[in-house]
Amino acid sequence: MIPFTDEELEPVVRDVIEKVRPSIKLDGGDIELIAIKEGVVYVQLQGACIGCGSAGTTIKFGVERQIKTLIHPDITVMSVPQGWEDKLDQLG
């Protein structure tokens, strides 16, 4: 169980995203925090990352690994496809 509320997680998650953003931008992409719900962090890759075969690896081994290491090991990161920003409950 994650000992933080979603609201408490937001600033530290944003900080981690800012740390990984430069490496994502090197390849012409970007990342946006969409929401945090019940300890699940929803992010969306943008730019050159859309449709890239390495996008899943970027999420799991770049973003999620950093969040688990720096914040809490039980946090999960989910990628939000373009157009699904209002359908987070359908992802999974």
C-alpha positions in Angstrom: 0.0 0.0 0.0 1.3 3.4 -0.9 1.5 5.7 2.2 0.7 8.9 0.2 -2.4 10.4 -1.2 -2.6 11.2 -4.9 -2.4 14.9 -4.0 0.8 14.3 -2.0 2.3 12.3 -4.9 1.8 14.9 -7.6 4.6 17.3 -6.8 7.2 14.6 -6.4 6.0 12.7 -9.5 6.2 16.0 -11.5 9.8 16.4 -10.2 10.8 12.9 -11.4 9.1 13.6 -14.8 11.2 16.7 -15.1 14.3 14.7 -14.5 13.5 12.1 -17.2 12.2 14.7 -19.7 15.6 15.8 -21.1 16.4 12.2 -22.2 13.0 11.9 -23.9 13.4 15.2 -25.6 16.8 14.1 -27.0 14.8 11.8 -29.3 12.3 14.4 -30.3 9.6 13.4 -27.8 8.1 14.7 -24.6 6.1 13.5 -21.7 3.0 14.9 -19.9 1.5 13.9 -16.6 -2.2 13.3 -17.2 -3.4 12.2 -13.7 -2.6 10.3 -10.6 -5.4 8.0 -9.4 -5.1 5.6 -6.5 -1.3 5.4 -6.8 -1.3 4.9 -10.6 0.5 7.6 -12.5 -0.9 8.2 -16.0 1.5 9.8 -18.4 1.3 10.5 -22.1 4.3 10.4 -24.5 4.2 13.1 -27.2 6.1 14.2 -30.3 8.3 11.6 -31.9 7.4 9.1 -29.1 3.9 8.6 -30.5 4.0 5.3 -32.3 7.6 4.6 -31.5 8.4 1.0 -30.9 10.4 1.9 -27.8 7.6 3.9 -26.1 6.7 1.0 -23.8 10.3 0.6 -22.8 10.6 4.3 -22.1 7.6 4.2 -19.8 8.5 1.0 -17.9 12.3 1.2 -17.7 12.7 5.0 -17.8 9.8 6.7 -16.1 8.4 3.9 -13.9 11.7 2.7 -12.7 12.7 6.2 -11.6 9.4 6.8 -9.9 9.6 3.4 -8.1 13.2 4.1 -7.0 12.8 7.7 -6.0 9.3 7.7 -4.5 7.8 4.3 -3.8 8.1 0.7 -5.2 4.4 0.1 -5.4 3.6 3.0 -7.8 2.6 2.0 -11.3 2.9 4.1 -14.4 0.4 3.8 -17.3 0.8 5.2 -20.7 -2.3 7.1 -22.0 -2.8 6.9 -25.7 -3.7 10.1 -27.6 -7.5 10.7 -27.3 -7.8 8.6 -24.1 -7.2 11.3 -21.6 -10.9 11.2 -20.4 -11.1 7.3 -20.4 -8.5 6.5 -17.8 -10.8 4.0 -16.2 -10.8 1.9 -19.4 -7.0 1.5 -19.5 -5.4 -1.5 -18.0 
